[in-house]
Amino acid sequence: MRDVSSEVVLQMQNLGLARGRKRLAEGLSLSLSKGERALVVGGNGSGKTTLSWVLLGLLPQSGGELTRPERIGFAPQDPRFPLELRVEAYLRQLGALQGWSSSAAQQAATRTMERFQLQSLAKERIGTLSRGWQQRVNLARAWLGEPPLLLLDEAQTALDPEGMQSLQAALEEADASAALLLAPPHVGCESLAPIGLTLSGHAGLPTFRGGQS
């Protein structure tokens, strides 16, 4: 894997995806730089989850070339949390696990809570929150420390209109990060990012290249 340049954060060239012997997609090409975002659209079984695992380094690609940063802020479709922990303490601990100092971890937790309007819930246990507020915590941990790449799997799940507005604003302000959103078709995520790839389960149809349609 090549080093990511100062501007290009994610680059896929003729990338192939497979699960076991089943080929899910091939010929996926997409380039994202800082401040850019794109949407990957596909139904169940089309390869969205496999793509996220390949980007995270949990599965090998089945072909092509991939350039990605080492640190990725990931918001999974079905997040799992230590439900007994309080929101602020949880985000602070995630920063500590990155090797940040206590003050840096606290500052990062405070910034990301403000971004998703979680300040009033900072001392609440995650397990007591509604699904919509847990999704905001899921997004907050992805944004923690402004990673070079944000990978958001069905980020709109369970968000109310106010939560969607927070997500839209966070994406628009993410100048230091590129963002790749994964979503099923017809859920209205086109307002969050332009469609970059359409996955049909056997091939990717690229429609976006790094900010150019």
C-alpha positions in Angstrom: 0.0 0.0 0.0 1.3 3.4 -1.0 1.5 6.4 1.3 -1.4 8.8 1.1 -0.4 12.2 -0.2 -1.0 15.5 1.6 -4.3 16.0 -0.3 -5.6 12.7 -1.7 -7.0 10.7 1.3 -8.7 7.8 -0.4 -8.0 6.3 -3.9 -9.5 3.2 -5.4 -8.4 2.1 -8.8 -10.3 -0.9 -10.4 -10.9 -2.3 -6.9 -12.5 -5.7 -6.6 -14.6 -7.0 -3.8 -15.4 -10.6 -2.9 -16.7 -12.7 0.0 -15.2 -16.2 -0.2 -15.7 -17.3 -3.8 -18.5 -14.9 -4.5 -17.5 -11.8 -6.4 -19.5 -8.8 -5.3 -18.0 -5.9 -7.3 -15.1 -5.1 -9.7 -13.8 -2.0 -11.4 -14.5 0.3 -8.5 -12.6 3.6 -9.0 -13.0 6.6 -6.8 -10.7 9.4 -5.5 -11.4 11.6 -2.5 -9.3 14.5 -1.1 -9.6 16.5 2.1 -13.0 18.2 2.3 -14.6 16.0 -0.3 -17.4 13.5 0.3 -19.1 10.8 -1.7 -22.0 8.4 -1.3 -21.9 4.7 -2.1 -25.4 3.3 -2.8 -26.3 -0.3 -2.8 -29.0 -2.7 -1.6 -28.6 -5.7 0.7 -25.9 -8.0 -0.4 -24.4 -5.5 -2.9 -21.0 -5.3 -1.2 -21.3 -2.2 1.0 -20.3 -3.9 4.2 -17.5 -5.8 2.4 -16.2 -2.5 1.0 -16.1 -1.0 4.5 -14.2 -4.0 5.8 -11.7 -3.8 3.0 -11.2 -0.1 3.7 -10.7 -0.8 7.4 -8.1 -3.5 6.5 -10.3 -6.3 7.9 -10.6 -8.1 4.5 -8.3 -8.2 1.5 -9.4 -6.7 -1.8 -9.8 -9.1 -4.7 -8.1 -6.9 -7.2 -7.1 -3.4 -8.1 -5.2 -0.8 -6.1 -6.2 0.9 -2.8 -4.6 3.9 -1.1 -6.1 4.8 2.3 -5.0 6.5 5.5 -4.0 4.5 8.6 -6.6 6.2 10.8 -10.3 6.0 9.8 -13.2 7.3 11.8 -15.8 4.5 11.4 -19.5 4.7 12.2 -20.9 1.2 11.7 -24.5 0.5 10.8 -25.1 -1.5 14.0 -23.0 0.1 16.7 -22.0 -1.6 19.9 -21.3 0.4 23.0 -20.2 -0.3 26.6 -23.7 0.7 27.8 -22.7 1.3 31.4 -20.3 4.1 30.4 -21.2 7.7 30.4 -21.0 9.6 27.0 -18.2 11.9 27.9 -16.1 9.3 29.7 -16.5 6.9 26.8 -15.3 9.5 24.2 -12.5 10.5 26.5 -11.4 6.8 26.9 -11.4 6.4 23.1 -9.0 9.3 22.9 -6.8 7.8 25.5 -6.7 4.6 23.5 -5.3 6.6 20.6 -2.4 7.6 22.9 -3.5 11.2 23.4 -2.8 13.0 26.6 -5.7 13.4 29.1 -6.1 17.1 28.1 -6.1 16.3 24.4 -8.6 13.5 24.9 -10.9 15.8 26.9 -10.7 18.5 24.3 -11.5 16.1 21.5 -14.4 14.7 23.4 -15.8 18.2 24.1 -15.5 19.2 20.5 -17.2 16.2 19.1 -20.0 16.4 21.8 -20.6 20.0 20.8 -20.7 19.0 17.1 -23.6 16.5 17.7 -25.3 18.4 20.5 -24.4 15.8 23.2 -23.3 18.3 25.9 -26.5 17.9 27.9 -26.1 14.1 27.9 -22.4 14.1 28.7 -23.0 12.4 32.1 -25.7 10.0 30.9 -25.0 6.3 30.6 -25.1 5.3 26.9 -27.5 2.4 27.7 -30.1 4.9 28.8 -30.2 6.8 25.6 -32.7 6.4 22.8 -31.6 4.8 19.5 -31.4 8.3 17.9 -29.1 9.7 20.6 -27.0 6.5 20.5 -26.5 7.1 16.8 -25.2 10.6 17.5 -22.7 9.0 19.9 -21.8 6.6 17.1 -21.1 9.6 14.8 -19.3 11.5 17.5 -16.8 8.7 18.0 -16.2 8.5 14.3 -15.4 12.3 14.3 -13.2 12.1 17.4 -9.9 13.9 16.6 -10.9 14.7 13.0 -9.5 11.5 11.3 -8.3 11.9 7.6 -11.2 9.6 6.4 -14.7 9.3 7.8 -16.5 6.1 6.9 -20.2 6.2 7.7 -22.3 3.1 7.2 -26.0 4.2 7.0 -25.3 7.3 9.0 -28.9 8.5 8.7 -30.2 5.5 10.7 -32.6 6.6 13.6 -31.7 10.3 13.2 -34.5 12.8 13.6 -34.6 15.9 11.4 -32.4 17.8 14.0 -29.9 15.0 14.0 -29.8 15.0 10.2 -29.1 18.7 10.3 -26.3 18.1 12.7 -24.8 15.4 10.4 -25.1 17.7 7.4 -23.4 20.6 9.2 -20.6 18.3 10.5 -20.0 17.0 6.9 -19.9 20.5 5.5 -17.4 21.6 8.2 -15.1 18.6 7.8 -12.5 20.4 5.8 -9.6 18.3 7.2 -11.3 15.0 6.4 -12.7 13.1 3.4 -16.0 11.3 3.9 -17.4 8.2 2.4 -21.0 7.4 3.2 -22.7 4.0 2.6 -26.4 3.8 2.2 -29.2 1.8 0.6 -31.0 3.4 -2.4 -34.0 5.8 -1.9 -33.3 6.9 1.6 -32.6 10.6 0.8 -28.8 10.5 1.6 -28.1 12.3 -1.7 -28.6 15.6 0.3 -25.5 14.6 2.4 -23.1 13.7 -0.5 -23.1 13.2 -4.2 -23.4 9.6 -5.4 -19.9 8.2 -6.0 -20.5 4.5 -6.6 -23.5 2.4 -7.2 -23.1 -1.3 -6.2 -25.4 -3.8 -7.8 -24.0 -7.0 -6.2 -21.8 -7.9 -9.2 -20.2 -4.7 -10.5 -19.6 -1.1 -9.4 -20.8 1.7 -11.7 -18.6 4.7 -10.9 -20.2 8.1 -11.3 -18.0 10.4 -9.3 -14.3 11.3 -9.3 -13.0 13.4 -6.5 -15.4 16.3 -6.8 -16.2 16.1 -10.5 -19.4 14.6 -11.8 
